[in-house]
Amino acid sequence: YAREAAEFVNLYSRWRGINRWPALVMVFDLLRERPEVIARHVDIPQAPRIREFIADDAFPKSNDGLRAYMAEHPDPELDTAWAWTTGVNATVADIVHGVPPFPYVRESLEFLADKADMIVVSATPVEALTREWEEHDIARYVRVIAGQEMGKKALHLKLAAKGKYAPGHVLMIGDAPGDMKAARANHALFYPVNPGHEEESWQRFYEEAMHKFLAGEYASEYEASLIAEFEKLLPEVPPWKR
């Protein structure tokens, strides 16, 4: 049940791609109200200290941010949270090797290299991002790799693009609603990579969408049709509640 809840929140819901801390408490909340979990009398954490950390905008929601928050608000719950988050990073570093980009990602980057300024915008720790992009020799195509340590995605995009490009000349590619929200906050266009259909999405981007963008034909109806398709794939209600 824990895995189902975690996969729903992080991969198959409208919250896909959110920062790990709000995702964690959302998983706890889903488990706490699930009948099968209640029947087993499992004590699901309320995580009040983690919720307070999430609500405190003075601290970035990264490992460095948590460490700084813990220095001012020591608590055993946060010690457990620290062990969990560092364990997640260590596990990712241990198992994520030799996983190449989807087909058409490299081809798209190569085609756009001399036509656009490209950056990575992500809520993933920058160490993991840099390691994976360099492993597959695609970091050379982007100007900046921005991870969670540099703030939220909307801030990344604002710092990189605001006042530097004409309207309709900024496009964010993403696979999560948070990516689209960051794009909208900065008046950028959005190209969705559909969860579960990543290869088809990247092929369409390479063969069609990026050419429409470069020709100034991406906005309005074309973009709207892609977003409508994307949103249908990300429900709010988990499958065990339907």
Secondary structure, 3 states (H helix, E strand, C coil): CHHHHHHHHHHCCCCCCCCHHHHHHHHHHHHHCCHHHHHCCCCCCCCHHHHHHHHCCCCCCCHHHHHHHHHHCCCHHHHHHHHHHHHHHHHHHHHCCCCCCCCCHHHHHHHHCCCCCCEEECCCCHHHHHHHHHHCCCHHHCCEEECHHHCCHHHHHHHHHCCCCCCCCCEEEECCHHHHHHHHHCCCEEEECCCCCHHHHHHHHHHHHHHHHHCCCCCCHHHHHHHHHHHHCCCCCCHHHC
